[in-house]
């Protein structure tokens, strides 16, 4: 009986550990936007997002407001639906957030392009000029 109890406890610990690694127990932290994980662990809203992205984002905006975080395919994505907030976030992000690592990985995976430091500076100036101007 002791052997089977040990096996059962090990199996239970493995299942709970796997769920933890998949993010099943993640909760919204203080000062974070609303978090919506969906009903399917790890997958989250991947199927809904894949089906109709625009309608999915509108539905989430109605449910949670202009800024929200959703689980899509094992990754947590924070969406900012208010175009007037973009400038504030870009300005604050230079000091607090570094998007370079994530952008480089995304571009490499999607397009197979490896950038140089000069490319980053050119894109940063162009993005700041065109995406954070007075018109936005």
Secondary structure in CASP SS format (residue, H / E / C, confidence):
PFRMAT SS
TARGET T0000
AUTHOR 0000-0000-0000
METHOD secondary structure of the structure
MODEL  1
X C 1.00
X H 1.00
X H 1.00
X H 1.00
X H 1.00
X H 1.00
X H 1.00
X H 1.00
X H 1.00
X H 1.00
X H 1.00
X H 1.00
X H 1.00
X H 1.00
X H 1.00
X H 1.00
X H 1.00
X H 1.00
X H 1.00
X H 1.00
X H 1.00
X C 1.00
X C 1.00
X C 1.00
X C 1.00
X C 1.00
X C 1.00
X C 1.00
X C 1.00
X C 1.00
X C 1.00
X C 1.00
X C 1.00
X E 1.00
X E 1.00
X E 1.00
X C 1.00
X C 1.00
X C 1.00
X C 1.00
X C 1.00
X C 1.00
X C 1.00
X E 1.00
X C 1.00
X H 1.00
X H 1.00
X H 1.00
X H 1.00
X H 1.00
X H 1.00
X C 1.00
X H 1.00
X H 1.00
X H 1.00
X H 1.00
X H 1.00
X H 1.00
X H 1.00
X H 1.00
X H 1.00
X H 1.00
X H 1.00
X H 1.00
X C 1.00
X C 1.00
X E 1.00
X E 1.00
X E 1.00
X E 1.00
X E 1.00
X E 1.00
X C 1.00
X C 1.00
X E 1.00
X E 1.00
X E 1.00
X E 1.00
X E 1.00
X E 1.00
X C 1.00
X C 1.00
X H 1.00
X H 1.00
X H 1.00
X H 1.00
X H 1.00
X H 1.00
X H 1.00
X H 1.00
X H 1.00
X H 1.00
X H 1.00
X H 1.00
X H 1.00
X H 1.00
X C 1.00
X C 1.00
X C 1.00
X H 1.00
X H 1.00
X H 1.00
X H 1.00
X H 1.00
X H 1.00
X H 1.00
X H 1.00
X H 1.00
X H 1.00
X H 1.00
X H 1.00
X C 1.00
X C 1.00
X C 1.00
X C 1.00
X C 1.00
X H 1.00
X H 1.00
X H 1.00
X H 1.00
X H 1.00
X H 1.00
X H 1.00
X H 1.00
X H 1.00
X H 1.00
X H 1.00
X H 1.00
X H 1.00
X H 1.00
X H 1.00
X C 1.00
X C 1.00
X C 1.00
X C 1.00
X C 1.00
END
